[in-house]
Amino acid sequence: DAGLNDRLLNLAQSDLRESIRHAAIRNLSARKAIKHIEQLIPILYANPLANWGVHTILLAACVDLGLTLPNIEPLTRIDSMCVQAELARYKARQLNR
């Protein structure tokens, strides 16, 4: 349902609650809403609102859906083990293409 995907996208982009953003991204990924996840990629390059959880789940969604990121260099400087683990998974997936 495109309406639901649009609503989830809006929540992921603008809700101030990290838990809601996290859940919205997780649901978009589960629904394989690639175009919607692609619209969220700029979030990866912004500072987190509270913690790196949204970045982690978004990076995981990009890996799981086989998306290509425009530039991973800034992501390598994020001080979060969870983000770095997903980034390692991303790099491995890129190598195995």
N, C-alpha and C positions, 0 to 999 in steps of 0.2 A: 504494500500500500504506500504510494508515493506521499500521501498526506502525512502518514506517520513518520516516514523518513524525514520529511521537511520539518516536522515538529521536533524530532530528535536532533536534527542539525541545529535548529534555533536554540535549543537547550544547551547543546555542546558549545555553541559560540558565545552565548550571552548570559547564561545563568551564573550567578555569583557563588553558588554552592558547588564546591569541588565534587561532592558525592553525586550530584545530579549530572554534572558534566561527564564524569567518569562513566556513570551508568548509560548515559545517552550514547557515548562513543562505543562502549561495549556492545550495546544493542545494534547500532549501525553496522558494526563489524560482523556481528552474528547474522544480520540480515544481508550481508555482502553488498552494502550500499556504497559501492566504490566511488561514485561521483560525489557523494556526500562526504565521505572520508577525505577525499582529495581537497575539498573546500576547507577542511580543518587543518591541513598541513601547516599553514602559517602559525598556528598555535605553538608548534614545536620550537619556533624561533623567538617566542615571547617569554618573558619572565612568568613564573607560576603565580597564581593568586595566593596559594597557601603552601603547597608542596608539589612535588614532581609527579604525583599520581596520574594526573591528566596527560602529561607528556608521555609517561610510561605506557599507558593503555593506548594512546594514539599511535605511538611508535610500534607497539605490538600489532595494532590493526593494520598499519602500513605493511609490516612484514607478512602477516597472515594473508593479506589480500594481494601481495606481490606488487605493491606500488613502489615507484622510484621517487626518492627524495631529491630535491634540487641541489642541496649542498649539506653534507653531513658534518663538515668541519666544525661549525659552531656547536654542534651537539656533543662533540668529543670533550668539550670543556665543562659540561654539566656535571656537577658534583653529586651524583646520585648513582648508587650501585645498580638500582633497578633500571634506570635509563641506559646505563652503560651495558647492562646485560642484553637489553633489547637491541641496542645499537650493534653489539657483537652478532646477534642473530641476523640483523639486517645485512651486515657485511658478509656473513657466511652465505646468506641466500643470494646476494649479488654475485659472489664468486661461483656459485653452483648453477648459474643461469646458462 
